[in-house]
Amino acid sequence: MKQKVEVYIPAPLRPYVGNADKVSLEAETVGDAIRALVERYPQLRTQLLDEQGRVRRHVNVFLNDRNVNELGGLEARVRENDRILLLPAIAGGLAIRSSP
């Protein structure tokens, strides 16, 4: 049975969802929620999913503060009012030089 969940959208992905910080959806699993999200916001698809429709390796997915990999992956079942967080890894930084 589908449950109402909220998907929290980090700042770098908000332009793809009309600048919303969260989106309410109905889903049975975490994977269902992600598929529903990219169906509603197709421009988000390339940011989250690879060519085979799998979540990109650099995107971490959390269900109620726990990485879904600890909960059985995208097949983890959701309950009413669960929270899903999509967190793309951030790369880069500033090289620090030591003084001579």
C-alpha positions in Angstrom: 0.0 0.0 0.0 1.3 3.4 -0.9 2.3 5.7 1.9 2.7 9.5 2.0 6.4 10.4 2.2 8.5 13.6 1.9 11.6 13.8 -0.2 14.0 16.4 0.9 15.8 18.2 -1.9 19.3 19.6 -1.3 20.0 23.1 -2.6 22.0 22.0 -5.7 19.0 20.0 -7.0 16.2 22.5 -6.1 16.3 24.3 -9.5 15.1 21.1 -11.1 12.0 20.9 -8.8 10.8 24.5 -8.9 13.1 25.5 -6.0 11.2 23.4 -3.6 13.1 22.1 -0.5 10.8 19.1 -0.2 8.3 17.2 -2.3 5.4 15.1 -1.0 4.8 11.8 -2.8 3.1 8.5 -2.4 5.2 5.3 -2.6 5.7 1.8 -1.3 9.5 1.8 -1.4 12.3 4.3 -1.5 12.8 3.3 -5.2 9.2 4.0 -5.9 9.5 7.5 -4.4 12.6 8.3 -6.5 10.8 7.0 -9.7 7.7 9.1 -8.8 10.0 12.2 -8.2 11.7 12.0 -11.6 8.4 11.3 -13.3 7.0 14.5 -11.8 10.2 16.4 -12.5 11.8 14.9 -15.6 14.6 17.4 -15.7 15.8 15.8 -12.4 16.3 12.4 -14.0 19.8 12.9 -15.4 20.9 14.4 -12.1 19.8 11.3 -10.1 19.7 8.3 -12.4 22.2 6.8 -14.9 21.3 5.5 -18.3 20.1 2.2 -16.9 17.7 4.0 -14.5 19.8 3.3 -11.4 20.6 5.9 -8.8 24.0 7.5 -9.7 26.9 6.3 -7.6 27.6 9.8 -6.3 24.0 10.2 -5.0 23.4 9.0 -1.4 19.9 8.2 -0.4 18.8 8.3 3.2 15.5 7.1 4.8 14.9 8.8 8.2 18.5 9.6 8.7 19.8 6.1 7.7 21.5 5.2 4.5 19.2 3.0 2.5 22.2 0.7 1.8 21.8 -0.3 5.5 18.1 -1.0 5.0 18.1 -3.2 2.0 18.6 -0.6 -0.7 15.9 1.0 -2.8 13.5 -1.8 -2.0 13.4 -0.5 1.6 9.7 -0.1 2.4 8.4 3.3 3.5 5.9 4.1 6.2 3.5 7.0 6.4 5.3 10.4 6.9 8.8 8.9 6.4 11.5 11.3 5.2 13.8 10.6 2.2 16.9 12.7 1.7 18.8 12.8 -1.6 22.4 13.8 -1.0 24.7 14.2 -4.0 28.4 13.9 -3.0 30.3 17.2 -3.3 33.7 17.1 -4.9 36.4 19.7 -5.1 38.0 21.9 -2.5 40.9 24.2 -2.0 44.5 23.0 -2.0 46.3 24.3 1.1 50.0 25.2 0.7 52.3 25.3 3.6 54.7 28.2 3.9 58.4 27.6 3.1 
